[in-house]
Amino acid sequence: MNVGWTPALLVPILLASGCAKTDYDRKLDKVDVSAELRAFLEAGKTPYARWLARNLDPDQEPSLASENWDLWQLTWTDNFFELQEVPPPQPRKNLRLVARKLEELERECAPTIWVHSAYRSPGVNRAVGGANSSRHLEGLAADISFPGSGEHSIKTCLCHRARAGICEMYVEGKKHYIHMGLCRYLEQPQPLAWCKGIRPP
């Protein structure tokens, strides 16, 4: 067994070596080490495991969801960063659609995008108050913000230049980020209330 993939074994080794704990080490302490996740980590099959592998071996090729977006970036939720999500096969495929849409937004709308949440497991979705039918569960949604960009220009771009394939879009409550939900298979985009009154650029 490769102990490098097992957080429960790796942390004591780090402590025994006398190294001060970094933020990375503290996150490793809190990783959910359920039997399923442990097996995935040991096999190097999760985004977290591949990220860990790159930290241990910088020459290893990253696992990309698209040209610029690592899959692990789309499998954690704000305030739940320590809990590694393991998407089922179909949501994992759907996250590639999200990643390509994010690349489009980077080209068309703003150079800097922060993803607060994309894929969520049922447990994390319940914890953050997500709907039972949330597209996050399917890997078809992302809560995003655009640091340094104007609200009106972002809204105009999302509603017109980058509208294709988006079936949900709104700002939820006081959270100051935009929920973007991509269309499900064969689902047709409908008019978005959030875009009402926004004229094309």
C-alpha positions in Angstrom: 0.0 0.0 0.0 1.3 3.5 -0.9 1.2 5.3 2.4 1.6 8.6 0.6 -2.1 8.5 -0.3 -3.3 7.9 3.3 -3.9 11.1 5.3 -4.2 9.2 8.6 -0.7 7.7 8.1 0.9 10.8 6.4 0.1 13.3 9.2 1.9 11.3 12.0 4.9 11.0 9.7 5.0 14.8 9.2 4.6 15.3 13.0 7.4 12.8 13.8 9.7 14.7 11.4 9.5 17.8 13.5 8.1 19.9 10.7 5.7 22.8 11.6 2.2 22.2 10.2 1.3 24.3 7.2 -2.2 25.1 6.0 -1.9 22.2 3.7 -1.1 19.8 6.5 -4.0 21.1 8.6 -6.4 20.5 5.7 -4.9 17.0 5.4 -5.8 16.4 9.1 -9.4 17.1 8.4 -9.9 15.0 5.2 -12.8 12.6 5.5 -11.1 9.2 5.7 -14.2 7.0 5.1 -13.4 3.6 3.6 -14.6 4.7 0.1 -12.6 7.9 0.1 -9.5 6.1 1.5 -9.7 3.6 -1.3 -9.9 6.4 -3.9 -7.0 8.2 -2.3 -4.8 5.1 -2.2 -5.6 4.5 -5.9 -4.9 8.2 -6.7 -8.3 8.5 -8.3 -9.7 11.7 -6.7 -8.8 15.3 -7.7 -7.4 15.6 -4.2 -5.2 12.6 -4.6 -3.9 13.9 -7.9 -3.3 17.3 -6.4 -1.4 15.7 -3.6 0.6 13.7 -6.1 1.6 16.9 -7.9 2.7 18.4 -4.6 4.9 15.4 -4.1 6.0 15.1 -7.7 5.7 18.5 -9.5 6.6 16.8 -12.9 3.4 14.8 -12.9 0.9 16.0 -15.4 -2.2 17.6 -13.8 -5.7 16.1 -14.3 -7.6 18.7 -16.1 -11.4 19.2 -16.5 -10.5 21.6 -19.4 -7.5 23.5 -20.6 -7.3 25.8 -17.6 -9.5 24.3 -14.9 -8.3 21.5 -12.7 -11.1 19.1 -11.7 -10.3 19.5 -8.0 -11.2 23.2 -8.2 -14.8 22.2 -8.9 -15.2 19.6 -6.2 -15.1 21.7 -3.0 -17.5 24.2 -1.4 -16.7 27.3 0.6 -16.6 26.4 4.3 -16.2 22.7 3.3 -12.7 22.9 1.8 -11.4 20.3 4.1 -14.0 17.7 2.9 -12.9 16.2 -0.4 -15.9 15.4 -2.7 -15.8 12.3 -4.9 -18.2 12.9 -7.8 -19.9 9.9 -9.3 -19.1 9.3 -13.0 -21.9 11.3 -14.6 -21.4 14.5 -12.5 -17.7 14.2 -13.2 -18.4 14.3 -16.9 -20.8 17.2 -16.4 -18.1 19.2 -14.6 -16.2 19.2 -17.8 -19.1 21.2 -19.3 -18.9 23.6 -16.4 -15.1 24.0 -16.9 -15.6 24.8 -20.6 -18.2 27.4 -19.7 -15.9 28.9 -17.2 -13.2 29.2 -19.9 -15.7 31.0 -22.1 -16.5 33.4 -19.3 -12.8 34.1 -18.8 -12.5 34.9 -22.5 -15.8 36.9 -22.8 -16.6 38.4 -19.5 -13.7 38.7 -17.0 -10.2 37.4 -16.6 -10.7 36.4 -12.9 -13.4 34.0 -11.7 -13.7 32.6 -8.2 -15.7 29.4 -7.9 -17.4 29.2 -4.5 -19.1 25.8 -5.1 -19.7 23.5 -8.1 -20.3 19.8 -7.5 -21.8 19.0 -4.1 -22.5 15.6 -2.6 -25.9 15.2 -1.1 -24.5 15.7 2.4 -22.7 19.0 1.6 -25.7 20.2 -0.4 -28.0 19.7 2.6 -25.5 21.4 4.9 -25.4 24.5 2.8 -29.2 24.6 2.4 -29.3 23.5 -1.3 -32.5 22.4 -2.9 -33.1 18.6 -3.3 -33.2 19.1 -7.1 -30.1 21.2 -7.2 -28.0 21.1 -10.3 -24.9 21.1 -8.0 -25.7 17.4 -7.3 -25.4 16.7 -11.0 -22.2 18.7 -11.5 -24.1 21.1 -13.7 -23.9 24.3 -11.6 -21.3 26.7 -10.2 -21.6 29.6 -7.8 -19.2 32.1 -9.1 -18.0 35.7 -8.5 -15.8 38.0 -10.6 -13.4 39.9 -8.3 -12.5 43.4 -9.7 -15.2 43.4 -12.4 -18.2 45.7 -12.6 -21.6 44.2 -11.8 -23.4 45.6 -14.8 -20.8 44.6 -17.3 -20.7 41.0 -15.9 -24.5 40.8 -15.9 -24.7 42.1 -19.5 -22.0 39.6 -20.6 -23.7 36.6 -18.9 -27.1 37.5 -20.2 -26.0 38.0 -23.8 -22.5 37.0 -24.9 -22.2 33.9 -22.7 -25.9 32.9 -22.4 -25.7 29.6 -24.4 -26.4 26.5 -22.4 -27.4 28.3 -19.2 -30.8 27.4 -17.8 -30.5 29.0 -14.3 -28.9 32.3 -13.3 -29.5 34.4 -10.2 -27.9 36.0 -7.2 -29.0 34.1 -4.1 -29.9 36.2 -1.0 -27.0 38.2 0.4 -24.2 35.8 -0.7 -22.9 38.2 -3.4 -22.2 35.4 -5.9 -24.0 34.3 -9.1 -25.5 30.9 -9.3 -25.1 29.5 -12.9 -26.9 26.3 -13.7 -26.2 24.6 -17.1 -29.0 22.9 -19.0 -29.7 19.2 -18.5 -29.7 16.9 -21.5 -32.3 18.0 -24.1 -33.4 20.8 -21.8 -34.1 24.1 -23.7 -33.1 27.4 -22.2 -36.0 29.6 -21.1 -36.0 33.4 -20.6 -34.2 34.3 -17.4 -35.9 36.7 -15.0 -32.4 37.8 -13.8 -31.7 39.1 -17.3 -34.9 41.1 -17.7 -34.2 44.7 -18.9 -30.5 44.0 -19.6 -29.8 45.1 -23.2 -27.2 43.6 -25.5 -23.9 45.4 -25.5 
